[in-house]
Amino acid sequence: MLRLFSVGNKAPSPTARVVYVDGAWDMFHPGHVDILKLAKSQGDYLIVGVHNDGVVNKHRGLNYPIMNLHERVLSVLGCRYVDDVLIDAPWEITKEMIASLRLKVVVHGSRRDGHDDPAEMAVHYKAARDAGIYVEVPSPRTLDVNDIVARITENRDRFEKKFVKKMEAEKEYYDDRYAAKEQDKKTQ
């Protein structure tokens, strides 16, 4: 809990309705802000769990996460709706975790980006479901990290094509220019 190491970050009051939401929070974007705002509206104090790089890579595969754990934590901390961050949050939310953090609500967004295995998700939120504190909130945006990566790749491809075209035009220009100079030298 980051609250333990920071100045001015208050602990939740004994009567606070503590909300927990976890995730990778990779390439922090407006969709994340929307979910955190919805999660915060479920209670008084929002704790955000950020999974470590190994957990994210295990569940997402490929080259994820793009940002390392510390970068993702800093991104989450910059969001106004977040009261505290649980760094290296466990994948499985347990009864002990619910009790020690005094969680009253565990939130998960409805948006699925194709990386959620239903069997793993059942284990992930089992204790919260059993306790009757699991809430799925509708994700207002369809934007996810895969969309951002696709945009970057598309822009890179477009830039590379533009660069190759410029290089070819430049080469043609210099070939023509220096060929003409060579021709002038021969005629003199």
Residue frames relative to the residue before (quaternion, step in Angstrom):
aa qw qx qy qz dx dy dz
M 1.0000 0.0000 0.0000 0.0000 0.00 0.00 0.00
L 0.4136 -0.7419 0.4830 0.2126 3.52 -0.66 1.13
R 0.5317 0.6557 -0.3907 0.3671 3.55 1.16 -0.64
L 0.6333 0.5688 -0.3280 0.4097 3.57 1.04 -0.75
F 0.7656 0.3659 -0.1765 0.4987 3.58 1.16 -0.56
S 0.6865 0.4832 -0.2860 0.4620 3.59 1.19 0.09
V 0.4507 -0.6733 0.5248 0.2610 3.49 -1.24 0.55
G 0.8254 0.2583 -0.1815 0.4681 3.56 -1.00 0.80
N 0.5884 0.5387 -0.3835 0.4653 3.56 1.25 0.03
K 0.2246 -0.8296 0.5026 0.0936 3.55 -0.35 1.26
A 0.4939 -0.6201 0.5233 0.3127 3.51 -1.23 0.59
P 0.5683 -0.5800 0.4306 0.3939 3.58 -1.12 0.45
S 0.5175 -0.6201 0.4780 0.3452 3.57 -1.07 0.66
P 0.6576 -0.5304 0.3518 0.4031 3.60 -1.17 0.45
T 0.7304 0.4033 -0.2373 0.4975 3.59 1.12 -0.55
A 0.4234 0.7318 -0.4514 0.2854 3.60 1.27 -0.02
R 0.3699 -0.6726 0.5942 0.2400 3.51 -1.19 0.68
V 0.1470 -0.8274 0.5410 0.0333 3.56 -0.13 1.37
V 0.1501 -0.7849 0.6002 0.0333 3.53 -0.85 1.12
Y 0.1224 -0.7848 0.6053 0.0531 3.55 -1.05 0.82
V 0.0618 0.7509 -0.6565 0.0360 3.54 -1.08 0.82
D 0.1012 -0.8113 0.5739 0.0466 3.56 -0.91 0.87
G 0.1763 0.7870 -0.5811 0.1090 3.52 -1.29 0.27
A 0.6527 -0.4886 0.3998 0.4187 3.52 -1.35 -0.17
W 0.0951 -0.8345 0.5279 0.1257 3.58 1.04 -0.88
D 0.2712 0.7827 -0.5065 0.2393 3.55 1.07 0.82
M 0.8257 0.0567 -0.0912 0.5538 3.58 -0.97 0.90
F 0.1370 -0.8524 0.5005 0.0639 3.56 0.81 1.10
H 0.0420 0.8216 -0.5563 0.1173 3.57 -0.64 1.17
P 0.7459 -0.4281 0.2642 0.4366 3.63 -1.24 0.18
G 0.5844 0.5692 -0.3726 0.4423 3.60 1.11 -0.54
H 0.6327 0.5175 -0.3209 0.4785 3.57 1.06 -0.76
V 0.6391 0.5271 -0.3260 0.4555 3.58 0.92 -0.89
D 0.6490 0.5276 -0.3174 0.4469 3.59 0.93 -0.88
I 0.6684 0.4902 -0.3015 0.4712 3.59 0.91 -0.90
L 0.6592 0.5006 -0.3184 0.4620 3.60 0.94 -0.81
K 0.6223 0.5257 -0.3372 0.4718 3.58 1.05 -0.70
L 0.6619 0.4915 -0.2997 0.4801 3.59 0.95 -0.87
A 0.6389 0.5200 -0.3258 0.4639 3.58 1.00 -0.81
K 0.6521 0.5196 -0.3091 0.4576 3.58 0.92 -0.92
S 0.6458 0.5359 -0.3232 0.4374 3.60 1.05 -0.73
Q 0.5944 0.5772 -0.3554 0.4326 3.59 1.27 -0.23
G 0.8222 0.0560 -0.0117 0.5663 3.59 1.22 -0.23
D 0.6677 -0.5182 0.3861 0.3696 3.53 -1.34 -0.44
Y 0.7958 0.1755 -0.0353 0.5785 3.57 1.10 -0.72
L 0.1403 -0.8234 0.5482 0.0437 3.58 -0.65 1.12
I 0.1059 -0.7517 0.6501 0.0329 3.52 -0.85 1.11
V 0.1403 -0.7934 0.5900 0.0515 3.56 -0.82 1.04
G 0.2505 -0.7639 0.5814 0.1248 3.55 -0.78 1.09
V 0.1134 -0.7743 0.6204 0.0524 3.56 -0.92 0.94
H 0.3396 -0.7638 0.5198 0.1765 3.58 -0.58 1.19
N 0.5268 -0.6423 0.4526 0.3243 3.56 -1.11 0.68
D 0.7214 -0.4713 0.3010 0.4084 3.56 -1.30 0.34
G 0.6498 0.5337 -0.3164 0.4391 3.59 0.98 -0.83
V 0.6546 0.5026 -0.3051 0.4752 3.57 0.96 -0.88
V 0.6553 0.5057 -0.3146 0.4647 3.59 0.90 -0.90
N 0.6753 0.4899 -0.3012 0.4618 3.59 0.88 -0.90
K 0.6206 0.5483 -0.3409 0.4450 3.59 1.01 -0.76
H 0.7644 0.3849 -0.2005 0.4769 3.58 0.89 -0.91
R 0.7407 0.3748 -0.2272 0.5092 3.61 1.11 -0.53
G 0.2881 -0.7812 0.5069 0.2230 3.57 1.09 -0.66
L 0.7026 0.4730 -0.3490 0.4010 3.52 -1.32 -0.54
N 0.7146 -0.4036 0.3169 0.4755 3.58 -0.85 -0.94
Y 0.4014 0.7152 -0.4796 0.3121 3.56 1.12 0.60
P 0.5619 -0.1863 -0.8054 -0.0311 1.54 -2.10 1.29
I 0.5369 -0.6087 0.4783 0.3353 3.53 -1.24 0.48
M 0.7390 0.2980 -0.1709 0.5796 3.57 1.01 -0.86
N 0.4671 -0.6728 0.4807 0.3133 3.59 -1.03 0.65
L 0.7536 -0.4145 0.2684 0.4338 3.56 -1.31 0.25
H 0.6923 0.4899 -0.2949 0.4402 3.59 0.81 -0.96
E 0.6384 0.5131 -0.3236 0.4737 3.59 1.01 -0.76
R 0.6639 0.4997 -0.3049 0.4653 3.58 0.99 -0.83
V 0.6249 0.5282 -0.3331 0.4686 3.59 1.04 -0.77
L 0.6616 0.5011 -0.3113 0.4629 3.60 0.89 -0.88
S 0.6225 0.5348 -0.3385 0.4603 3.59 1.04 -0.73
V 0.6708 0.4887 -0.2929 0.4748 3.57 0.92 -0.91
L 0.6476 0.5351 -0.3186 0.4390 3.59 0.95 -0.86
G 0.6435 0.5440 -0.3152 0.4367 3.56 1.14 -0.59
C 0.5866 0.5814 -0.3712 0.4244 3.58 1.24 -0.18
R 0.5054 -0.7082 0.4193 0.2593 3.56 -0.78 1.07
Y 0.6586 0.5347 -0.3141 0.4262 3.62 1.12 -0.51
V 0.6197 0.5725 -0.3228 0.4290 3.58 1.26 -0.37
D 0.2295 -0.7812 0.5689 0.1160 3.56 -0.85 1.02
D 0.7955 -0.0569 0.0569 0.6006 3.58 1.07 -0.68
V 0.2623 -0.7576 0.5816 0.1378 3.54 -1.26 0.51
L 0.2270 -0.7270 0.6331 0.1380 3.53 -1.06 0.85
I 0.2208 -0.7973 0.5533 0.0968 3.56 -0.31 1.31
D 0.8216 0.1084 -0.1365 0.5428 3.57 -1.01 0.92
A 0.0619 0.8341 -0.5402 0.0929 3.54 0.91 1.02
P 0.4930 -0.6558 0.4718 0.3228 3.59 -0.97 0.76
W 0.5563 -0.6032 0.4455 0.3580 3.58 -1.12 0.62
E 0.7635 0.3232 -0.1792 0.5296 3.55 0.87 -0.93
I 0.2922 -0.7305 0.5934 0.1702 3.54 -0.83 1.04
T 0.1477 -0.8292 0.5376 0.0405 3.57 -0.53 1.20
K 0.6679 -0.4698 0.3851 0.4300 3.56 -1.34 0.18
E 0.6395 0.5374 -0.3179 0.4486 3.55 1.03 -0.82
M 0.6431 0.5116 -0.3153 0.4746 3.56 1.00 -0.82
I 0.6340 0.5294 -0.3216 0.4630 3.58 0.95 -0.87
A 0.6881 0.4771 -0.2785 0.4703 3.57 0.93 -0.91
S 0.7066 0.4788 -0.2909 0.4322 3.61 0.79 -0.96
L 0.7244 0.3881 -0.2439 0.5149 3.61 1.07 -0.65
R 0.3470 -0.7646 0.4634 0.2835 3.59 1.37 -0.07
L 0.1673 0.8241 -0.5185 0.1552 3.55 0.95 0.95
K 0.1975 -0.7743 0.5939 0.0929 3.54 -0.97 0.94
V 0.7805 0.1063 -0.0460 0.6143 3.57 1.25 -0.52
V 0.0998 -0.7417 0.6595 0.0707 3.54 -1.11 0.81
V 0.1629 -0.8269 0.5375 0.0266 3.55 -0.56 1.25
H 0.0069 0.7538 -0.6570 -0.0090 3.51 -1.24 0.67
G 0.4404 -0.6983 0.5004 0.2608 3.59 -0.97 0.85
S 0.5190 -0.6644 0.4497 0.2948 3.55 -1.14 0.62
R 0.5505 0.6272 -0.3931 0.3862 3.59 1.20 -0.40
R 0.0914 -0.7801 0.6181 0.0316 3.54 -0.86 1.00
D 0.2101 -0.8064 0.5433 0.1021 3.56 -0.82 0.97
G 0.6678 -0.5319 0.2939 0.4298 3.55 1.19 0.47
H 0.6415 0.5309 -0.3265 0.4473 3.59 1.24 -0.04
D 0.5903 0.5897 -0.3664 0.4116 3.59 1.24 -0.12
D 0.2066 -0.7506 0.6188 0.1046 3.55 -0.61 1.18
P 0.4793 -0.7048 0.4339 0.2920 3.63 -0.58 1.09
A 0.6400 0.5234 -0.3346 0.4522 3.61 1.00 -0.75
E 0.6694 0.4864 -0.2963 0.4769 3.58 0.97 -0.85
M 0.6449 0.5202 -0.3225 0.4578 3.58 1.02 -0.78
A 0.6032 0.5536 -0.3560 0.4505 3.59 1.09 -0.66
V 0.6640 0.4762 -0.2898 0.4984 3.58 1.02 -0.82
H 0.6256 0.5858 -0.3234 0.4010 3.55 0.95 -0.98
Y 0.8165 0.2356 -0.0918 0.5190 3.60 0.83 -0.98
K 0.3056 0.7999 -0.4817 0.1863 3.63 1.24 0.17
A 0.6880 0.4790 -0.2974 0.4568 3.61 0.75 -0.97
A 0.6516 0.5044 -0.3150 0.4708 3.60 0.99 -0.78
R 0.6436 0.5022 -0.3226 0.4790 3.59 1.00 -0.79
D 0.6555 0.5191 -0.3076 0.4542 3.57 0.93 -0.93
A 0.6931 0.4597 -0.2675 0.4865 3.59 1.07 -0.75
G 0.4465 -0.7139 0.4361 0.3174 3.60 1.27 -0.18
I 0.5731 0.6073 -0.3771 0.4008 3.59 1.17 0.46
Y 0.4802 0.6664 -0.4351 0.3687 3.60 1.28 0.09
V 0.0061 0.7823 -0.6217 0.0384 3.56 -0.91 1.01
E 0.1739 -0.7551 0.6221 0.1122 3.56 -0.89 0.96
V 0.1655 -0.7938 0.5808 0.0719 3.55 -0.69 1.12
P 0.5117 -0.6468 0.4572 0.3328 3.59 -1.02 0.69
S 0.3629 -0.7187 0.5519 0.2170 3.55 -0.87 0.97
P 0.3422 -0.7907 0.4702 0.1913 3.60 -0.46 1.16
R 0.7585 0.3077 -0.1853 0.5438 3.61 1.15 -0.45
T 0.3854 -0.7108 0.5357 0.2435 3.53 -1.19 0.50
L 0.4523 0.6969 -0.4439 0.3357 3.59 1.28 -0.08
D 0.1039 0.7739 -0.6230 0.0472 3.56 -1.01 0.82
V 0.7409 -0.4226 0.2762 0.4428 3.57 -1.30 0.15
N 0.6042 0.5598 -0.3630 0.4356 3.61 1.07 -0.63
D 0.6279 0.5283 -0.3287 0.4675 3.59 1.06 -0.73
I 0.6518 0.5130 -0.3106 0.4643 3.56 0.97 -0.87
V 0.6488 0.5044 -0.3128 0.4763 3.59 0.96 -0.87
A 0.6398 0.5231 -0.3257 0.4593 3.60 0.98 -0.82
R 0.6410 0.5198 -0.3231 0.4631 3.60 0.99 -0.80
I 0.6525 0.5143 -0.3103 0.4619 3.56 0.94 -0.91
T 0.6653 0.5051 -0.2976 0.4623 3.57 0.91 -0.93
E 0.6476 0.5210 -0.3073 0.4634 3.56 0.97 -0.90
N 0.6731 0.4853 -0.2921 0.4755 3.58 0.93 -0.89
R 0.6242 0.5314 -0.3382 0.4622 3.57 1.04 -0.75
D 0.6541 0.5117 -0.3112 0.4620 3.59 0.92 -0.91
R 0.6548 0.5080 -0.3081 0.4671 3.57 0.95 -0.89
F 0.6505 0.5120 -0.3099 0.4677 3.59 0.97 -0.86
E 0.6541 0.5175 -0.3196 0.4496 3.59 0.92 -0.88
K 0.6451 0.5106 -0.3203 0.4696 3.61 0.97 -0.81
K 0.6441 0.5161 -0.3113 0.4710 3.56 0.99 -0.88
F 0.6541 0.5210 -0.3009 0.4584 3.58 0.97 -0.91
V 0.6533 0.5072 -0.3122 0.4675 3.60 0.92 -0.90
K 0.6442 0.5227 -0.3161 0.4603 3.59 0.97 -0.87
K 0.6566 0.5012 -0.3080 0.4721 3.60 0.97 -0.87
M 0.6455 0.5239 -0.3202 0.4543 3.58 0.95 -0.86
E 0.6516 0.5075 -0.3172 0.4661 3.59 0.97 -0.83
A 0.6565 0.5041 -0.3074 0.4695 3.59 0.96 -0.88
E 0.6516 0.5129 -0.3094 0.4654 3.56 1.00 -0.84
K 0.6430 0.5152 -0.3184 0.4687 3.58 0.96 -0.86
E 0.6467 0.5180 -0.3125 0.4644 3.58 0.95 -0.88
Y 0.6358 0.5325 -0.3203 0.4579 3.58 0.98 -0.88
Y 0.7106 0.4499 -0.2696 0.4689 3.59 0.78 -1.00
D 0.6118 0.5382 -0.3563 0.4573 3.59 1.04 -0.70
D 0.6678 0.4914 -0.2927 0.4763 3.57 0.95 -0.92
R 0.6718 0.5163 -0.3042 0.4353 3.58 0.86 -0.94
Y 0.7424 0.4070 -0.2363 0.4768 3.56 0.76 -1.03
A 0.5732 0.5526 -0.3833 0.4681 3.59 1.16 -0.42
A 0.6428 0.5108 -0.3155 0.4758 3.59 1.04 -0.81
K 0.6474 0.5071 -0.3256 0.4665 3.64 0.96 -0.77
E 0.6350 0.5185 -0.3277 0.4696 3.57 1.00 -0.80
Q 0.6342 0.5296 -0.3141 0.4676 3.56 1.05 -0.82
D 0.6451 0.5212 -0.3148 0.4616 3.61 1.00 -0.86
K 0.6488 0.5213 -0.3175 0.4544 3.60 0.97 -0.83
K 0.6666 0.5093 -0.3024 0.4525 3.57 0.98 -0.80
T 0.6877 0.4800 -0.2839 0.4649 3.60 1.05 -0.73
Q 0.6310 0.5560 -0.3448 0.4169 3.63 1.10 -0.35
